Amino acid sequence: MFTKQELIRQRQSIDQLKQQNSLSPRSAEKLEQSIASSWQRSVLSSIPKERLAAPLLNHNKKNKTSLDKALNACSSELGHIAAQSSMVIAVGDVGSTIIWTASSTQMQSAAEKVHFIAGGQWAEEVVGTNALALSLKTQQSSCVFSNEHYMESIHDWVCYAAPIIDPYSKQVLGVVDLSTTWKKHNSLGVLAAERCASIIQTALIDQQRQHLYIRAFSTPQIFFNGKSLVLTPRQIEILAILVLCPNGLNLEKLHQALYGERKVSIGTLKAEMSQLRDILGGMLGSRPYRLLADVEADFLLAEQALDSGYVASALQVYKGVFLAKTESPFLCAWRDCLESRLSDAIFKTTETDLLLKHVAHFPEAIDAVERLMELLPSDHPAHLSLNKFKDMF
């Protein structure tokens, strides 16, 4: 624990840094680099000064994710931690929207006042610097103390956050945040957040006993219960089609989706399905054909992120072309739709850092290059290299 005088001095030091028009290198050294960078991004986001609470979104979802199911299993344990520690615990999705909370009586009123509740939108560009959004952006544990927060209404808070990592796919599924008053700041707070993330990750393992993960961007890979499977390109295409058609398909419709007008016999598809059933240990249903295991896929994560307006999360998952060699008419049409949606989101975003990172990984992303050239001032150093990218097309 810190003494009261130590915490007061820390608040005063942060106030002095904030009063400067810009952070000098010496000043920035006094802060965590991630906090200093977040302050700068928050200022550029033009967040209304009068904003004292996070916007509330409709968080009702038609389909429950693996994270939702894991929270159902461990909610009582997390709730007990919140009550015993005089904290409020919140779990956010990949777009920084809170999907679940549990609060002690000491923090309940304060949490409700600033919308630190289910549906609260805590993205950095919306409410400024906060631990929940910072952990998602850095994919590391974080602590935001008192007036390090951008929004004045939570200057009396200290928040600790840790990302929630899927144990099989290793993708970030969300974030857990523990918050209390700044006077109760504890150096073990981040460890407590990481412990809560670990509880959720254990629940994920327990509820994913039969778990199929499909990676279809760039080089396709299939994992079943954490083990890599060796499948033919056709079998991977079949799995992708069934993932995108969760209610299942009969043999004729599956054949049409997979082969279209190509002259391939029904018997060939039946043989593929028989082999897949053996490989998946019975987790492939028939009449109609459907997957019976818990299924996650990188392309589903990208689609869900776009549905929620989370452009950064969608681009983070997008590692390359979706099943680049497929001839399936169904999958080709789905890929075209996804890439069109990604391009549309790119042309609407104003986050230059996000686009620069995307172009660094995909210099052929002409939509991101063109959008950057629209957003960046003409004298920006990146313009020269962007022109080179554009001249390639």
C-alpha positions as CSV (number, residue, x, y, z in Angstrom):
1,M,0.0,0.0,0.0
2,F,1.0,3.6,-0.6
3,T,0.9,6.2,2.1
4,K,-1.7,9.1,1.7
5,Q,1.1,11.6,1.2
6,E,2.8,9.5,-1.5
7,L,-0.5,9.4,-3.4
8,I,-1.2,13.1,-3.0
9,R,2.3,13.9,-4.4
10,Q,1.7,11.6,-7.3
11,R,-1.6,13.4,-8.1
12,Q,0.2,16.8,-7.9
13,S,3.0,15.6,-10.2
14,I,0.4,14.4,-12.8
15,D,-1.4,17.8,-12.6
16,Q,1.9,19.6,-13.3
17,L,2.6,17.5,-16.3
18,K,-1.0,18.0,-17.6
19,Q,-0.7,21.8,-17.4
20,Q,2.2,21.8,-19.9
21,N,1.1,22.4,-23.5
22,S,3.2,19.4,-24.7
23,L,5.2,16.7,-23.0
24,S,9.0,17.2,-23.2
25,P,11.1,14.0,-23.3
26,R,12.1,14.7,-19.7
27,S,8.5,15.0,-18.6
28,A,7.4,12.0,-20.6
29,E,9.9,9.9,-18.7
30,K,8.0,10.6,-15.5
31,L,5.0,8.8,-17.0
32,E,4.4,5.4,-18.4
33,Q,5.0,5.8,-22.1
34,S,1.6,4.2,-22.8
35,I,-0.1,6.9,-20.6
36,A,1.7,9.7,-22.3
37,S,0.8,8.4,-25.7
38,S,-2.8,7.9,-24.6
39,W,-3.0,11.5,-23.4
40,Q,-1.9,12.7,-26.8
41,R,-4.4,10.6,-28.7
42,S,-7.2,11.7,-26.3
43,V,-6.5,15.4,-27.0
44,L,-6.6,14.7,-30.8
45,S,-9.9,12.9,-30.4
46,S,-11.7,16.2,-29.5
47,I,-13.7,14.6,-26.6
48,P,-16.2,17.1,-25.3
49,K,-15.0,18.7,-22.0
50,E,-18.5,18.4,-20.6
51,R,-18.5,14.6,-21.0
52,L,-18.7,13.1,-17.5
53,A,-20.0,9.6,-18.3
54,A,-19.4,7.1,-21.0
55,P,-22.0,6.8,-23.8
56,L,-24.4,3.9,-23.3
57,L,-24.9,1.3,-26.1
58,N,-27.4,-1.4,-26.5
59,H,-25.4,-4.5,-25.5
60,N,-28.0,-7.1,-26.1
61,K,-26.6,-9.7,-28.5
62,K,-28.4,-12.4,-30.5
63,N,-25.5,-14.9,-30.3
64,K,-23.6,-15.6,-27.1
65,T,-19.8,-15.6,-27.6
66,S,-17.4,-18.0,-25.8
67,L,-16.5,-15.0,-23.5
68,D,-20.2,-14.6,-22.6
69,K,-20.5,-18.3,-21.7
70,A,-17.3,-18.2,-19.6
71,L,-18.6,-15.2,-17.6
72,N,-21.8,-17.1,-16.8
73,A,-19.6,-19.9,-15.3
74,C,-17.3,-17.7,-13.2
75,S,-19.5,-14.6,-12.4
76,S,-20.1,-15.6,-8.8
77,E,-16.4,-15.9,-8.1
78,L,-15.7,-12.5,-9.8
79,G,-18.6,-11.0,-7.9
80,H,-17.1,-12.2,-4.6
81,I,-13.8,-10.6,-5.4
82,A,-15.5,-7.3,-6.1
83,A,-17.4,-7.4,-2.9
84,Q,-14.4,-8.4,-0.7
85,S,-12.0,-5.8,-2.3
86,S,-14.4,-2.9,-2.3
87,M,-14.0,-2.6,-6.0
88,V,-16.1,-2.7,-9.2
89,I,-15.1,-5.4,-11.8
90,A,-16.0,-4.9,-15.4
91,V,-15.4,-7.1,-18.4
92,G,-15.2,-5.3,-21.8
93,D,-15.3,-6.7,-25.3
94,V,-12.7,-6.1,-28.0
95,G,-14.2,-2.6,-28.7
96,S,-14.0,-1.4,-25.1
97,T,-17.8,-1.8,-24.5
98,I,-18.6,-3.2,-21.1
99,I,-20.5,-6.5,-21.3
100,W,-20.6,-7.5,-17.6
101,T,-20.0,-5.9,-14.2
102,A,-20.1,-6.8,-10.5
103,S,-19.7,-4.0,-7.9
104,S,-19.1,-3.7,-4.2
105,T,-21.6,-1.5,-2.3
106,Q,-18.9,1.1,-1.9
107,M,-18.4,1.6,-5.7
108,Q,-21.8,0.8,-7.1
109,S,-23.2,4.4,-7.1
110,A,-20.0,5.8,-8.5
111,A,-19.9,3.2,-11.2
112,E,-23.5,3.8,-12.3
113,K,-22.9,7.6,-12.3
114,V,-20.2,7.4,-15.0
115,H,-21.8,4.4,-16.8
116,F,-19.1,2.0,-15.8
117,I,-21.9,-0.6,-16.3
118,A,-23.0,-3.0,-19.1
119,G,-23.3,-1.1,-22.3
120,G,-20.9,1.6,-21.3
121,Q,-18.6,2.5,-24.2
122,W,-15.1,3.1,-22.8
123,A,-13.1,3.3,-26.1
124,E,-10.2,5.8,-25.8
125,E,-11.5,8.0,-28.6
126,V,-14.8,8.3,-26.8
127,V,-13.8,8.9,-23.1
128,G,-10.1,9.4,-23.3
129,T,-7.3,7.6,-21.3
130,N,-8.6,4.7,-19.2
131,A,-7.1,1.3,-18.2
132,L,-9.8,-0.8,-19.9
133,A,-9.1,0.7,-23.3
134,L,-5.4,1.0,-22.7
135,S,-5.0,-2.7,-22.1
136,L,-6.9,-3.5,-25.3
137,K,-4.7,-1.1,-27.3
138,T,-1.4,-2.4,-25.9
139,Q,-2.5,-6.0,-25.2
140,Q,-0.8,-5.7,-21.9
141,S,-1.8,-5.2,-18.3
142,S,-2.2,-1.5,-17.3
143,C,-2.9,0.8,-14.4
144,V,-4.3,4.3,-14.7
145,F,-4.1,6.3,-11.5
146,S,-6.4,9.1,-10.5
147,N,-5.9,12.2,-12.8
148,E,-4.1,10.2,-15.4
149,H,-7.6,9.5,-16.6
150,Y,-8.7,12.0,-19.2
151,M,-12.3,12.3,-18.1
152,E,-12.5,14.5,-14.9
153,S,-15.4,12.5,-13.4
154,I,-13.1,9.5,-12.7
155,H,-10.1,11.4,-11.4
156,D,-11.0,9.9,-8.0
157,W,-10.6,6.4,-9.4
158,V,-7.6,4.1,-9.9
159,C,-8.1,1.3,-12.4
160,Y,-6.2,-1.9,-13.2
161,A,-6.8,-3.9,-16.3
162,A,-5.6,-7.0,-18.0
163,P,-6.4,-8.5,-21.5
164,I,-8.4,-11.8,-21.7
165,I,-6.6,-14.2,-24.0
166,D,-8.3,-17.2,-25.6
167,P,-6.4,-20.3,-24.4
168,Y,-6.6,-21.9,-27.8
169,S,-6.5,-19.3,-30.5
170,K,-4.3,-16.8,-28.4
171,Q,-6.6,-14.0,-29.7
172,V,-7.5,-11.2,-27.3
173,L,-11.2,-11.7,-26.6
174,G,-11.7,-8.8,-24.2
175,V,-10.4,-7.1,-21.1
176,V,-11.1,-7.2,-17.3
177,D,-10.9,-4.0,-15.2
178,L,-10.8,-3.6,-11.5
179,S,-11.5,-0.1,-10.2
180,T,-11.6,1.6,-6.8
181,T,-10.9,5.0,-5.3
182,W,-7.4,6.5,-5.7
183,K,-6.8,6.5,-2.0
184,K,-6.9,2.7,-2.0
185,H,-4.3,2.4,-4.8
186,N,-2.2,-0.7,-4.3
187,S,0.9,-1.9,-6.2
188,L,-0.7,-5.4,-6.3
189,G,-3.8,-4.1,-8.2
190,V,-2.5,-5.1,-11.6
191,L,-1.8,-8.6,-10.3
192,A,-5.4,-8.8,-9.1
193,A,-6.6,-7.9,-12.5
194,E,-4.4,-10.5,-14.1
195,R,-5.8,-13.0,-11.6
196,C,-9.3,-12.2,-12.7
197,A,-8.3,-12.6,-16.3
198,S,-6.9,-16.0,-15.4
199,I,-10.2,-17.0,-13.8
200,I,-12.0,-16.2,-17.0
201,Q,-9.5,-18.0,-19.1
202,T,-9.9,-21.1,-17.0
203,A,-13.6,-20.9,-17.4
204,L,-13.0,-20.6,-21.2
205,I,-11.1,-23.9,-21.1
206,D,-13.8,-25.6,-19.1
207,Q,-16.6,-24.6,-21.4
208,Q,-14.6,-25.4,-24.6
209,R,-14.0,-29.1,-24.1
210,Q,-14.8,-29.7,-27.7
211,H,-13.4,-26.6,-29.4
212,L,-12.6,-26.0,-33.0
213,Y,-10.6,-22.9,-34.1
214,I,-10.2,-22.0,-37.7
215,R,-7.5,-19.6,-39.0
216,A,-8.4,-18.8,-42.6
217,F,-6.6,-15.4,-43.1
218,S,-3.2,-15.8,-44.8
219,T,-2.0,-19.5,-44.3
220,P,-5.0,-21.6,-43.1
221,Q,-4.7,-23.6,-39.9
222,I,-7.2,-25.7,-38.0
223,F,-6.9,-26.5,-34.2
224,F,-9.2,-29.0,-32.5
225,N,-9.0,-29.0,-28.7
226,G,-5.7,-27.1,-28.9
227,K,-4.1,-29.6,-31.4
228,S,-3.2,-28.7,-35.0
229,L,-5.0,-30.8,-37.6
230,V,-3.7,-31.7,-41.0
231,L,-6.5,-31.2,-43.4
232,T,-6.9,-31.0,-47.2
233,P,-7.7,-27.6,-48.7
234,R,-11.2,-29.0,-49.6
235,Q,-11.8,-30.1,-46.0
236,I,-10.8,-26.6,-44.7
237,E,-13.3,-25.1,-47.2
238,I,-16.1,-27.4,-46.0
239,L,-15.4,-26.3,-42.4
240,A,-15.4,-22.7,-43.3
241,I,-18.8,-23.1,-45.1
242,L,-20.3,-24.9,-42.1
243,V,-19.0,-22.2,-39.8
244,L,-20.7,-19.5,-41.9
245,C,-23.9,-21.6,-42.0
246,P,-24.4,-22.6,-38.3
247,N,-27.8,-24.0,-38.8
248,G,-26.4,-26.6,-41.2
249,L,-26.7,-27.6,-44.9
250,N,-28.0,-30.7,-46.6
251,L,-25.7,-32.6,-49.0
252,E,-27.0,-30.9,-52.1
253,K,-26.7,-27.3,-50.8
254,L,-23.3,-28.0,-49.4
255,H,-22.2,-29.4,-52.8
256,Q,-23.4,-26.3,-54.5
257,A,-21.7,-24.0,-52.0
258,L,-18.4,-25.9,-52.3
259,Y,-18.3,-26.8,-56.0
260,G,-20.8,-24.6,-57.8
261,E,-21.0,-25.7,-61.4
262,R,-17.8,-27.8,-61.4
263,K,-18.3,-31.4,-62.4
264,V,-17.6,-33.1,-59.0
265,S,-19.7,-36.1,-57.9
266,I,-21.9,-36.2,-54.8
267,G,-19.9,-39.3,-53.8
268,T,-16.7,-37.3,-53.6
269,L,-18.3,-34.9,-51.1
270,K,-19.7,-37.8,-49.1
271,A,-16.2,-39.3,-48.8
272,E,-14.8,-35.9,-47.6
273,M,-17.5,-35.7,-45.0
274,S,-16.8,-39.2,-43.8
275,Q,-13.1,-38.4,-43.3
276,L,-13.9,-35.1,-41.5
277,R,-16.3,-36.9,-39.1
278,D,-13.5,-39.4,-38.2
279,I,-11.0,-36.6,-37.7
280,L,-13.4,-34.5,-35.5
281,G,-14.4,-37.4,-33.4
282,G,-18.1,-37.2,-34.1
283,M,-18.3,-33.4,-33.8
284,L,-19.8,-33.3,-37.3
285,G,-23.5,-33.7,-37.4
286,S,-25.6,-34.9,-40.4
287,R,-29.1,-34.3,-41.8
288,P,-28.2,-31.4,-42.1
289,Y,-24.4,-31.3,-42.0
290,R,-23.4,-29.0,-39.1
291,L,-20.6,-28.6,-36.6
292,L,-21.3,-29.7,-33.0
293,A,-18.2,-28.4,-31.3
294,D,-17.7,-24.9,-30.0
295,V,-16.4,-23.0,-33.0
296,E,-14.3,-19.9,-33.3
297,A,-12.7,-18.5,-36.4
298,D,-10.5,-15.5,-37.2
299,F,-12.9,-14.5,-40.0
300,L,-15.9,-14.6,-37.7
301,L,-14.0,-12.3,-35.3
302,A,-13.4,-9.9,-38.1
303,E,-17.0,-10.0,-39.1
304,Q,-18.2,-9.5,-35.6
305,A,-15.8,-6.6,-35.1
306,L,-17.1,-4.9,-38.2
307,D,-20.7,-5.5,-37.1
308,S,-19.9,-3.6,-33.9
309,G,-18.0,-0.8,-35.6
310,Y,-14.6,-1.9,-34.2
311,V,-12.4,-1.2,-37.1
312,A,-9.1,-1.6,-35.1
313,S,-10.1,-5.0,-33.9
314,A,-11.1,-6.1,-37.5
315,L,-7.8,-5.0,-39.0
316,Q,-5.9,-6.6,-36.1
317,V,-7.4,-10.0,-36.9
318,Y,-7.0,-9.6,-40.7
319,K,-3.6,-11.2,-41.4
320,G,-4.0,-11.8,-45.1
321,V,-6.5,-12.8,-47.8
322,F,-9.3,-15.2,-46.7
323,L,-8.7,-18.6,-48.2
324,A,-6.9,-17.0,-51.2
325,K,-6.9,-20.2,-53.3
326,T,-10.5,-21.2,-52.8
327,E,-12.8,-21.7,-55.9
328,S,-15.9,-22.2,-53.8
329,P,-18.5,-19.7,-55.1
330,F,-20.0,-19.3,-51.6
331,L,-16.6,-18.6,-50.0
332,C,-15.5,-16.3,-52.8
333,A,-18.7,-14.3,-52.5
334,W,-18.3,-14.1,-48.7
335,R,-14.7,-13.0,-49.1
336,D,-15.7,-10.2,-51.5
337,C,-18.3,-8.9,-49.1
338,L,-15.9,-8.9,-46.2
339,E,-13.2,-7.1,-48.1
340,S,-15.7,-4.5,-49.3
341,R,-16.8,-3.9,-45.7
342,L,-13.2,-3.6,-44.6
343,S,-12.4,-1.1,-47.3
344,D,-15.5,0.9,-46.5
345,A,-14.5,1.0,-42.8
346,I,-11.0,2.1,-43.8
347,F,-12.3,5.0,-45.8
348,K,-14.4,6.1,-42.8
349,T,-11.8,5.9,-40.1
350,T,-9.8,8.9,-39.0
351,E,-7.2,6.9,-37.0
352,T,-3.9,7.5,-38.9
353,D,-1.9,5.4,-36.5
354,L,-4.1,2.4,-37.2
355,L,-3.9,2.9,-40.9
356,L,-0.1,3.3,-40.9
357,K,0.2,0.1,-39.0
358,H,-2.1,-1.7,-41.5
359,V,-0.1,-0.4,-44.5
360,A,3.2,-1.5,-42.8
361,H,1.9,-5.1,-42.8
362,F,0.0,-4.8,-46.1
363,P,1.7,-2.3,-48.5
364,E,-0.7,-3.5,-51.2
365,A,-3.7,-2.1,-49.2
366,I,-4.4,0.7,-51.7
367,D,-7.5,1.7,-49.8
368,A,-5.6,2.4,-46.6
369,V,-2.8,4.2,-48.6
370,E,-5.4,6.5,-50.3
371,R,-7.2,7.2,-47.0
372,L,-3.9,8.1,-45.3
373,M,-3.0,10.5,-48.1
374,E,-6.4,12.2,-47.5
375,L,-5.8,12.4,-43.7
376,L,-2.1,13.3,-43.4
377,P,-0.9,16.9,-44.1
378,S,1.0,17.2,-47.4
379,D,4.3,17.9,-45.6
380,H,4.0,14.7,-43.4
381,P,7.1,12.5,-43.8
382,A,5.0,9.5,-44.6
383,H,3.7,11.0,-47.8
384,L,6.8,10.1,-49.8
385,S,6.6,6.4,-49.0
386,L,2.8,6.4,-49.5
387,N,3.3,7.8,-53.0
388,K,5.6,4.9,-53.7
389,F,3.0,2.4,-52.6
390,K,0.4,4.1,-54.7
391,D,2.6,4.1,-57.8
392,M,2.8,0.3,-57.5
393,F,-0.8,0.0,-58.6
